[in-house]
């Protein structure tokens, strides 16, 4: 599912960011699979990789101000 979502925003991310995000997603998935009971710490590491993907998406907003969310007055917000 995450891979599909990333594919949907591939153009907005750009190829370099997209490739990095896909790599992080694959690594996170492997960590989650290796820690099904959340008892060896790999789930926590996987969650950190998901936050890294979020950072990549946020970076892409900075490069594309028109893609950033705005409030009712048309001002760009940090949300």
C-alpha positions as CSV (number, residue, x, y, z in Angstrom):
1,X,0.0,0.0,0.0
2,X,2.8,2.5,0.9
3,X,4.5,1.7,-2.4
4,X,1.2,2.5,-4.3
5,X,0.9,5.7,-2.4
6,X,4.4,6.7,-3.2
7,X,3.8,5.9,-6.9
8,X,0.8,8.3,-6.8
9,X,3.1,11.2,-5.7
10,X,6.2,10.1,-7.7
11,X,6.1,13.2,-10.0
12,X,5.8,15.6,-7.1
13,X,8.6,13.9,-5.2
14,X,11.0,13.7,-8.2
15,X,12.9,10.6,-9.1
16,X,15.7,10.9,-6.5
17,X,13.3,11.4,-3.6
18,X,11.0,8.8,-4.9
19,X,13.8,6.2,-5.1
20,X,14.9,7.0,-1.6
21,X,11.4,6.8,-0.2
22,X,10.8,3.4,-2.0
23,X,14.0,2.1,-0.5
24,X,13.1,3.3,3.0
25,X,9.6,1.7,2.6
26,X,11.1,-1.7,1.6
27,X,13.5,-1.6,4.5
28,X,10.8,-0.6,6.9
29,X,8.6,-3.5,5.7
30,X,11.4,-6.0,6.2
31,X,11.9,-4.7,9.7
32,X,8.2,-5.1,10.5
33,X,8.2,-8.6,9.1
34,X,11.2,-9.5,11.3
35,X,9.5,-8.2,14.4
36,X,5.8,-9.5,14.3
37,X,5.5,-9.5,18.1
38,X,7.1,-6.1,18.5
39,X,9.6,-7.6,20.9
40,X,13.1,-7.2,19.3
41,X,13.2,-3.5,18.5
42,X,13.0,-3.7,14.7
43,X,9.5,-2.3,14.7
44,X,10.8,0.9,16.3
45,X,13.5,1.2,13.7
46,X,10.9,0.6,11.0
47,X,8.8,3.4,12.4
48,X,11.7,5.8,12.3
49,X,12.1,5.0,8.6
50,X,8.5,5.9,8.0
51,X,9.2,9.2,9.6
52,X,12.1,9.6,7.3
53,X,9.7,9.1,4.4
54,X,7.5,11.8,5.9
55,X,10.5,14.1,5.9
56,X,11.1,13.4,2.2
57,X,7.5,14.3,1.4
58,X,7.7,17.5,3.4
59,X,10.9,18.4,1.5
60,X,9.1,18.1,-1.7
61,X,6.5,20.6,-0.5
62,X,9.2,23.2,0.1
63,X,10.2,22.9,-3.6
64,X,6.6,23.2,-4.8
65,X,4.8,26.0,-2.9
66,X,1.7,25.5,-5.0
67,X,1.4,21.9,-3.6
68,X,1.5,23.0,0.0
69,X,-1.7,23.1,1.9
70,X,-3.2,26.5,2.5
71,X,-5.9,27.9,4.8
72,X,-9.2,29.5,3.9
73,X,-7.4,32.8,3.2
74,X,-5.0,31.2,0.7
75,X,-2.0,31.5,3.0
76,X,0.4,28.5,3.0
77,X,0.3,26.7,6.3
78,X,2.8,24.3,8.0
79,X,0.1,21.6,8.5
